[in-house]
Amino acid sequence: DLGGPNRAPKFPMPNNYSFLLKYAYTKGDAEVMKHVDLTLKTMALGGIYDQLGGGFARYSVDMQWKVPHFEKMLYDNAQLITLYCEAYRYTNNNMYKQTAQHTIEFVLREWLTKENGFYSALDADSEGEEGKYYVWQTEELSRLLNDNYDLFCDYYCVNDIGYWEHDNYILMRNHETASILQKYNLNEKTLHEKIQNCNAVLLAAREKRVKPGLDNKILTAWNGLMCRALCEAYLTFGEKKYKDIAVSNASFIKSNLMQADGSLKRSFSNGAAKISGFLDDYAFVIDAFIHVYYISQDELWLGLAEKLSNYSLKHFYDTDRNLFYYTAGTSEQLAVRTSEVSDNVIPSSNSQMAINLFKLYKIKGGENHLKIVSEMLKNLTEEIAHYGAGYSNWASLYMDLLNDPAEVCIVGKDVEEKLLELYKHYLPNAIFVVTASPSELDILKGRYVNDKTLIYVCKNKSCQMPTSVIKEAVELIEKHN
């Protein structure tokens, strides 16, 4: 009854739940959706989530999502933001919106650098003790919260449920707020205000503690994941700040980590880019750039995504095995070049590359991309069937190849407004192509009409009559499913 896998330790595994969401939607499977909902809810209420500061720890050591391994990683938080955005679009559950936005606040506060890159991680320990920065004792809470102490303790399980060790409590949320409202004779709004005030007091007190150590490397792949998350958040919530930071982060990657020949460096620290990129750097940056193209409607980003893909195909792809190597053929030759194929806490670089190539094929054409994607998938059909949890990003792509998503072209000056309207719906079977002006992309040629913004829903490049009505477009996309 706590969601997630039936074992400990428990890792969030965002790509598993992203796939299950898509599956539940496509198949109309209420049972699967119930499991996804339960998991996302219990994680957000649990100790694995920093109830005061936002953001998720790497995993919980128990079955209850209660006691975290207190380390926080950029890659987890980036993917979880994306997942909670997707889940919000599907369910309109406000808790998912709050979790995504609170987590973004945490990332921007702790990890955004002056160059618009993102640092990598926060350690679990401070002053040599794991979790010391995050846990509380009752005397300190009572002193800081005065009259609101009892209410806070009920709300955040400062009781047998949240007790950890050595008189320390891990804050977890009590999902039975109805009983709290009744007990304290409050309405939702007043409860929310009181809790917000308590949180602010405790956050200020926590800021004075010795902070966990910061890993201040800027890693290309993880920045790609975070850039994608901010694009996703902008598209989901329409908050302009997210768009601005996503574009700035993409520009940072382009200026500091991408070389003229289309290659990437792996990390950036002390003002310099270091180490030749591995396949995951390319996979997640391409994905980010495609999404930056969506939010900016600037085809520059699409061109860069294609340039990176071409570089990857030239230097990483093994035509005999129909898979990408993890290292480039140009890099200091390792004795054995391996390929990474199974999806873990981060999806495999091969599955993400295959998804990127499929998207680029849908947006820009190029049968060769489709052929490569099909060959890559063929390698893994048995693994997907036997161990879904380790191949969920592949399974997501497999569903796309079976269902063939619609190409949804939005053409005209109000393109962004229409895109944000469409994103109020959960539409995993749509791949968008966007422009505010006449475009040379094959699928968009001749579709621009002055003073109109039109939406074309297309299947294999042949399009239905355009509409400017969101409701009609959504129906066409859903019918296409």
Disulfide bonds with the S-S distance in Angstrom:
Cys458-Cys463 2.11
